[in-house]
Amino acid sequence: MEHQCNITNWGPYSEKKLQITKNTCWQNSKADWVIVCDMDEIVDINLKDIEELPEDVNIITFRGYHMLSRKFILIPLEDLTHGVLDSRYDKYVMFKPKFKRVVYDMGSHTARLSGITSKKVFNLLHYNQGYLKLINNPKIRHYQYRNITRVLDN
C-alpha cells in the first residue's frame, strides 16, 4: 500500500475559507481513507488499527483530548503525554471518501455525514498553546488536574 499526504496551502487564515476547504478538499481523493484535521490535532491510529476495522465501516470514531502538562508548565509538545477529555474534539476527521458531501460547521467540531462508524474509539489529541495558558489559571487548576488522563504510552 502506498502512503501519500496532500497538504493544502490556501493563503491567509480565514475561518470561512478553512470550512470550505475541509468540506471539499477530499472530494476527488482516490485514497482508501482521508484525514481532515487541523495542524494542532493528531489522530492516534495506525495502519494495523485501520486494517482490523470491519469492512463496512466508513467513518472512524474519535474521542478528543486537550493535551497538557501535569506540572502546569509549558513543555515541548512531544513530552505532553496526558490530556483532559473534551467532547468538543470528538470529531469525524477520518473517513472513506465515498461520500458525495460532508458538511463541517465553523470550527469543524460537528459534521453532517451518515455512514457506519467504528465501534472502536480512537484518540484525537489536540495540542493548543492557548489552552495550556488557560489551565495555568489557579481558579480552574484543581478541577483540570483531577481530570487529567494518560492518553499516550511512553
PyMOL commands that set and color helices and strands:
alter all, ss='L'
color gray80, all
select helices_A, chain A and resi 15-24+47-51+77-79+87-89+129-135+138-146
alter helices_A, ss='H'
color red, helices_A
select strands_A, chain A and resi 34-35+41-44+59-68+82-85+94-95+103-104+111-112+117-126+148-150
alter strands_A, ss='S'
color yellow, strands_A
deselect
rebuild
show_as cartoon
